Every structure is written in structure tokens, then in C-alpha cells.
């Protein structure tokens, strides 16, 4: 229960920081999108075992 509370507090703090710094939010979204696109391309081109 304590760990879940700490995760919630950290997420709230991060959300507040990103709300005050839109450039960081844009960079985070770009990085996440790039990573997810890479993983999607990797899955699309991989062969099943």
C-alpha cells in the first residue's frame, strides 16, 4: 500500500511539472512516440519462432 501511494505522489508531481513546462511535455511525447514506433516496426518485421 505504501509503494502505491508513493507511485501516486510521484505521478502527481510529474504531471504538475509537465503542466508547467510544455516543452518538456512535448519532448517526452516525442520520445515515447519514437520508442513505440520503433517497437511497432520491430514487431511487424520479426518472424515468429
N, C-alpha and C positions, 0 to 999 in steps of 0.2 A: 504494500500500500504506500509506503514511504517513497519508493522509487517512482511509482506512478505520479505521485504528487510533484516530485522533482522534475519529471518529464513535462508535466503540465506547466509548471512555473517557467521552465526553460523555453518552452514553445511560446508562451505568452510574452516573455521578454524578447525573444527573437522576432515575433510578429510586430511588437511595438517598435523595435529598431528598424525593421524593414519598412514600416509605415512612415517613419521619419526620414528614411534615406531611399528615395525611389531609384536612384542609380544602382545601388547595391541590389535592390529587388530585381531590377532589370537584368543585371549580370547573373544573379542566381537563377533566374528563369532561363536565360540563355544557356548557362552551363547545364542545367537539368535537361533542357530540350535537346542539347547536343548529345549528352550521355544517353538519353532514351532513344534518340535516333540511331546512335551507334549500336546500341543493343538490339534494336529492331532490325537493322541491316545485318548484324551478325546472326540473329536467329533466322532471318529469311534466306541467308546464303549457306547455313550449316546443313549438314546431312545428318539424318537420324542414325543412331548406332545400330 
